[in-house]
């Protein structure tokens, strides 16, 4: 894969994460909604071992909810990209 294609794909992912993530539904997903309706949501709660750096998909300490969500999307996309790129580099190195 060409470097240009990788950068283009990353740019598209960043665009989606930054500009579309603030429009995500604030309502619970289907599984969480069913757990609420059936009354067993609290049984799935566990004690947190490590605190999340970006809790609830919003950058901490930023009052503007849309901006906090966009920054969380940006950070998450870059973290996943770096992990995937690093893993691909390791696999490519092993094959060489």
trRosetta pair geometry for C-beta under 8 A, 3 or more apart (Angstrom, degrees):
i j d omega theta_ij theta_ji phi_ij phi_ji
1 5 5.3 -110 -178 76 93 131
1 6 6.1 102 129 -54 118 94
2 5 4.7 97 63 2 83 102
2 6 7.2 -149 98 -5 47 85
3 6 5.6 -53 -151 35 37 113
3 7 6.3 35 153 -17 68 106
4 7 5.9 -56 -148 38 30 109
4 8 6.3 32 152 -20 64 108
5 8 5.6 -53 -144 37 31 113
5 9 6.3 32 156 -18 65 106
6 9 5.8 -55 -149 37 29 110
6 10 6.3 28 153 -18 64 107
6 85 7.6 86 -166 -107 132 112
7 10 5.6 -53 -146 38 31 112
7 11 6.3 36 153 -23 64 105
8 11 5.6 -52 -149 33 30 113
8 12 6.6 30 153 -18 63 103
9 12 5.8 -53 -150 34 32 110
9 13 6.4 30 153 -16 65 106
10 13 5.7 -55 -147 39 33 111
10 14 6.2 32 154 -19 67 107
10 77 7.8 129 -158 154 73 110
10 81 5.7 67 -119 -132 105 149
11 14 5.7 -54 -145 38 30 111
11 15 6.3 35 154 -23 63 105
12 15 5.6 -52 -149 33 31 114
12 16 6.5 28 154 -16 64 105
13 16 5.9 -56 -150 38 31 109
13 17 6.2 28 154 -17 66 110
13 77 5.1 162 139 -156 106 125
13 81 7.0 153 87 -70 151 118
14 17 5.6 -56 -141 40 31 110
14 18 5.9 20 163 -12 68 112
14 74 6.4 44 -148 -123 87 74
14 77 5.6 167 -91 112 60 153
14 78 7.7 46 -96 -59 104 82
15 18 6.3 -63 -140 42 22 101
15 19 5.8 -20 178 19 63 118
15 20 7.9 53 132 -6 65 99
16 19 7.0 -71 -122 53 16 83
16 20 5.0 -30 -163 28 60 126
16 21 7.5 87 142 -37 61 84
16 73 7.9 -129 109 174 61 132
17 20 7.4 -19 -61 50 9 85
17 21 5.4 14 -167 -28 45 128
17 70 7.5 113 134 -154 68 56
17 73 3.3 175 175 158 86 106
17 74 5.8 152 116 -69 121 41
17 76 6.8 -164 -148 67 136 96
17 77 4.3 -114 -34 -38 165 136
18 21 7.0 -4 -81 22 5 108
18 70 4.7 50 -155 -164 60 98
18 73 5.8 -170 -71 91 37 121
18 74 5.4 45 -81 -68 94 96
19 22 7.6 -58 -171 21 25 103
19 70 7.2 45 -66 -123 31 114
20 23 5.7 -63 -167 38 54 111
20 24 7.7 81 140 -50 72 79
21 24 5.6 -15 -163 -21 51 115
21 57 7.4 -140 179 171 119 119
21 69 5.2 -162 125 149 101 101
21 70 6.1 153 66 -96 110 49
21 72 7.4 -143 140 76 150 90
21 73 3.8 -173 -1 -67 163 147
22 65 7.5 121 -143 119 96 77
22 66 3.9 43 -144 -145 139 81
22 67 7.9 26 -91 -40 131 26
22 69 4.7 136 -94 79 65 128
22 70 5.5 -19 -46 -53 107 90
24 57 7.6 -42 66 130 152 153
24 69 7.2 -157 29 -172 111 141
27 33 7.6 20 159 -75 98 119
28 32 3.7 -117 -179 97 119 121
28 33 4.8 159 93 -59 111 75
28 36 6.6 119 54 -14 164 135
29 32 5.2 86 53 16 70 104
29 33 6.9 -134 98 -9 31 94
30 33 5.7 -59 -145 36 27 112
30 34 6.4 25 159 -17 65 105
31 34 6.0 -55 -149 35 30 109
31 35 6.4 30 152 -18 63 107
32 35 5.6 -54 -148 37 33 114
32 36 6.4 36 152 -21 65 103
32 41 6.9 59 -160 -121 68 115
33 36 5.7 -52 -150 34 32 112
33 37 6.3 29 153 -17 65 108
34 37 5.6 -55 -145 39 33 111
34 38 6.0 16 161 -6 68 113
35 38 6.2 -61 -135 48 25 100
35 40 5.5 -92 -155 75 79 76
35 41 4.1 109 133 -82 105 75
35 44 6.5 -27 -158 -1 150 138
36 39 7.7 32 175 -70 27 32
36 41 5.0 23 -79 -43 56 140
40 43 4.8 -37 -172 26 79 122
40 44 7.0 82 137 -23 80 94
41 44 6.1 -62 -168 29 39 110
41 45 7.5 47 141 -32 66 97
42 45 5.4 -36 -160 9 49 119
48 51 6.1 67 139 -88 135 56
48 52 7.9 -84 -155 -19 136 81
51 55 7.3 -47 179 -62 86 116
52 55 4.4 124 76 -80 119 70
54 57 6.8 38 139 -116 103 25
54 58 7.1 170 -179 63 81 27
54 59 6.2 -37 -131 -95 97 50
54 60 7.2 -140 -121 -21 47 85
54 72 4.6 139 -174 -132 131 100
54 75 6.1 167 -66 83 148 137
54 76 6.7 -117 67 -59 159 98
55 58 7.2 -29 87 53 60 78
55 60 6.8 56 31 -71 93 102
57 69 6.1 30 135 -130 91 82
57 72 5.1 141 -177 123 50 151
57 73 7.6 38 -170 -60 95 73
57 76 7.9 -23 -130 -34 78 149
58 62 7.4 -143 167 59 90 101
58 65 6.7 -47 -128 -148 133 67
58 68 4.0 32 -170 134 89 116
58 69 5.3 -36 -102 -73 76 63
58 72 5.5 -96 -102 -28 13 144
59 62 5.0 33 89 11 102 130
59 67 7.6 -65 42 125 122 72
59 68 4.4 -142 45 -152 78 68
59 69 7.7 -126 2 -43 80 18
59 71 3.9 -12 -32 88 144 124
59 72 5.0 -154 -46 -53 71 81
59 75 7.2 119 -90 -1 103 135
60 68 7.7 102 -43 -148 11 116
62 67 5.6 -117 158 100 133 105
62 68 4.0 171 79 -83 115 93
62 71 6.7 100 4 26 165 144
63 68 7.8 180 58 -42 13 123
64 67 3.9 47 95 20 116 115
64 68 6.3 165 86 -18 59 86
65 68 5.6 -55 -143 37 30 113
65 69 6.3 28 158 -17 65 107
66 69 5.9 -56 -148 38 29 109
66 70 6.3 29 153 -19 64 108
67 70 5.6 -54 -144 37 32 112
67 71 6.3 30 157 -17 66 105
68 71 6.0 -54 -147 37 28 109
68 72 6.4 29 152 -19 62 107
69 72 5.6 -54 -148 37 32 112
69 73 6.4 34 152 -20 65 105
70 73 5.6 -54 -150 36 31 113
70 74 6.4 36 151 -21 64 104
71 74 5.4 -48 -146 34 34 115
71 75 6.3 32 156 -15 66 105
72 75 5.9 -54 -145 40 30 108
72 76 6.0 29 157 -18 65 111
73 76 5.8 -56 -140 40 27 110
73 77 6.1 28 160 -20 64 108
74 77 6.0 -59 -149 36 24 109
74 78 6.4 18 157 -13 62 110
75 78 5.9 -60 -148 40 29 108
75 79 6.2 28 156 -20 66 108
76 79 5.7 -55 -145 36 30 111
76 80 6.3 24 159 -13 66 107
77 80 6.0 -58 -145 41 28 106
77 81 6.1 30 155 -20 65 110
78 81 5.6 -53 -142 38 30 113
78 82 6.2 31 158 -20 65 106
79 82 5.9 -55 -147 36 27 109
79 83 6.4 25 155 -16 63 107
80 83 5.8 -55 -146 38 32 111
80 84 6.1 28 157 -15 66 110
81 84 5.9 -60 -145 42 28 108
81 85 5.9 25 159 -18 66 111
82 85 5.8 -55 -139 40 26 110
82 86 6.1 28 159 -19 62 109
83 86 5.9 -57 -146 38 26 111
83 87 6.3 25 156 -17 63 108
84 87 5.7 -55 -145 37 30 110
84 88 6.2 30 156 -18 65 107
85 88 5.7 -54 -147 38 30 111
85 89 6.4 33 152 -21 63 105
86 89 5.6 -53 -149 34 31 113
86 90 6.6 32 153 -19 64 103
87 90 5.7 -53 -151 34 33 112
87 91 6.4 30 153 -16 66 105
88 91 5.7 -54 -146 39 33 109
88 92 6.1 34 155 -19 66 109
89 92 5.7 -54 -143 39 29 112
89 93 6.2 33 155 -23 63 107
90 93 5.6 -54 -147 35 29 113
90 94 6.5 29 155 -20 63 105
91 94 5.8 -54 -149 34 31 111
91 95 6.6 28 154 -17 64 107
92 95 5.9 -58 -151 36 31 109
92 96 6.6 35 152 -29 64 106
93 96 5.9 -53 -151 24 32 114
